């Protein structure tokens, strides 16, 4: 089970930190990703962090503003979002995935709403 939380209402230019907590499995072996879905739009990938060496990747629209991290000891991943813009408004989902043999093992969190508005 994955649980995403930390969303809320924030003014443009503000910050939020999202958390993604795993239970029932060990997060260490999974690549963690954050996705978002804005109203009326397709779900898009935002960022991910690898399991082996914690390499991070970002969609260009958030690079330099968002930071993904993980704390395997706590079984939790984070998405620190700074300098938020109205276009960042979306439901944010976390995902944990790993390749086991020839198939992917996937977990999705339930989503947390981020609203950026004055």
N, C-alpha and C positions, 0 to 999 in steps of 0.2 A: 504494500500500500504506500502511495505517495500522497502527501498533503502539502498543498501550496497555500501560503498565507502571507499577509503583510500588505495587501493592496489597500487602497483608500482614495480619498479625494485630496489632491494637492494642487497648489497654484503653479502656473508656468514658471520655470526656473527652479522649482523645488526639488526635493529628493525623497525617495522611498527605498526601502530595502525589502525585497521579497525573500521568503525562505521556502525551502522545499525539504520536507522531512520524510525520511524513509522508515518504514516499520515492517518487520516480517522478512526482511532480506538485508544483505550487507551491501551498502552503497559503494564500497571500495572498488568493485570490479566493473562498475557501470560508467559509461559516458553519460553525463548529465546535460540536458538541453533545456532551454527556455524557448517557448513559442508564444505568440500572441495572436488574438483574433479581434479585430476592430469590428464595430457594427457594420453589417452588410459586406464584409470583406472575407477573403479566404484566410485561413490560419497561416501565419508566416513564421519561419524560424528566426530567432533573434540572436541566440548565443549558445555555445556549448563549451564544455570543459572535459578533457579526456580523462580516462581512469588511470592510465599508466604514468603519465608525466605532467598531468594538469595543464596541458596546453590549452589555450583559450582561443576562441574564434567568435567573431561578431559580424552581424549584418552591417553594411556600411553606414546605415542611417543612425546607428547607436554607438558606433565605435568612438571612443574618447569620452563618452558620457556614461556608459554602462560598464560595470565590472562584474564578471561571474567568478565565483570562488566555491570551494568545497571544504568541508571539515569532516573527513571520514570518521574520525573518532566520535563525532556527534551524529553521524548519519544524516547530515544536512548539507544542502547546497544553498547558495545565496545569489541574488542578483541585485547589486547596488545600482540604483538608477539616479543619476544626477542631471541637473540642467534639463529637467523634463519639459516636454513640449506638448501642446494639445494633440498632436498627431501620435503621441505615444499612448493615448487613451485606448484601452483594449482590455480584454480578459487575458490574463497571462497564465500559461500552463507550464508546468515542469514535466520533464520526461526523463526516464532512466532507461538506457538500452545497452545491451551487450550481445555480442555474437557468440552463440553456443553451438559449436559444430557448424551446420549450414543454415541455421535459423536464428532470427533475432528474438531475444527475450526483452519484452517492453513493459514498462509501467508508466501510467499517466496520472498526474495529479488532477484534482477537480477544478482548478482554475481559481484565480483571484482577480477581482476587478480593480483596475487602475484608471482613475479619471483625473485628467489634467485640465483644469478649468479655473478661470478667475471668477 
